[in-house]
């Protein structure tokens, strides 16, 4: 069984993008659906300190990776795996997950 996780900071980005494109009500509905479907990874001081220590090129990727590490996740599903090369939690393209899990 696959369980989905998302960082708390990503939710604010999603809300902002959807609100700009489709309005506040659509954005609120999207966030409500995310909260129903996914587990939320906290972004706290420990996660941010771990993210800094990872020395990744992109800090947002580092935060994603740190959250995955703290939550002991198996993979990070992303459209850009280049940001996760050589880290403890492997990056995986969405298509790879679909193929592997037979979704």
C-alpha positions in Angstrom: 0.0 0.0 0.0 1.3 3.4 -0.9 1.0 6.3 1.6 1.5 9.8 0.3 3.3 12.5 2.3 3.8 16.2 1.6 5.8 18.8 3.4 3.8 21.5 5.2 5.7 24.2 3.2 4.6 22.7 -0.1 1.0 23.2 0.8 1.4 26.9 1.1 3.0 27.0 -2.4 0.2 24.9 -3.8 -2.4 27.2 -2.3 -0.6 30.3 -3.7 -0.4 28.9 -7.3 -4.0 27.7 -7.4 -5.3 30.9 -5.9 -3.6 32.9 -8.6 -4.8 30.7 -11.4 -8.3 29.8 -10.2 -9.3 31.7 -7.1 -9.4 31.2 -3.4 -12.3 28.8 -3.3 -10.7 26.4 -5.7 -7.4 26.7 -3.8 -9.2 26.0 -0.5 -10.9 22.9 -2.0 -7.5 21.7 -3.3 -5.9 22.1 0.1 -8.9 20.3 1.8 -8.4 17.4 -0.6 -4.6 17.3 0.1 -5.3 17.2 3.9 -7.8 14.3 3.3 -5.5 12.3 1.1 -1.9 12.9 2.3 0.1 12.8 5.5 1.7 16.1 6.4 5.5 16.3 7.2 6.2 18.9 9.7 8.9 21.5 8.9 10.5 22.5 12.1 13.9 23.6 13.3 15.3 20.1 13.3 14.2 19.5 9.7 15.6 22.9 8.6 19.0 22.2 10.3 19.1 18.8 8.7 18.3 20.4 5.3 21.1 22.8 5.6 23.5 20.0 6.6 22.7 18.1 3.4 24.4 20.8 1.3 22.1 20.3 -1.6 22.2 22.8 -4.5 18.5 23.7 -4.0 17.3 24.4 -0.4 13.7 23.5 -1.2 14.9 20.0 -2.4 17.0 19.8 0.8 13.9 20.4 2.9 11.9 17.8 1.0 14.8 15.3 1.5 15.1 16.2 5.2 11.4 15.7 5.8 11.6 12.3 4.0 14.5 11.3 6.2 12.9 12.3 9.4 9.6 10.6 8.4 11.6 7.5 7.3 10.1 7.4 3.9 11.2 5.1 1.0 11.4 7.6 -1.8 10.8 11.2 -3.0 8.5 11.4 -6.0 9.5 14.3 -8.1 9.6 15.5 -11.7 13.3 16.5 -11.2 15.3 13.7 -9.7 18.6 15.7 -10.3 18.1 17.5 -7.0 18.2 14.2 -5.1 21.2 12.4 -6.5 23.5 11.0 -3.8 21.1 11.5 -0.9 19.8 8.9 1.5 16.3 8.9 0.2 16.2 8.2 -3.6 14.3 10.5 -5.9 11.9 8.7 -8.3 9.9 10.0 -11.3 6.1 9.6 -11.1 6.2 7.2 -14.0 8.7 4.9 -12.2 6.3 4.7 -9.2 3.4 3.9 -11.4 5.4 1.2 -13.2 6.8 -0.3 -10.0 3.5 -0.3 -8.1 1.2 -1.1 -11.0 -1.0 1.9 -10.4 
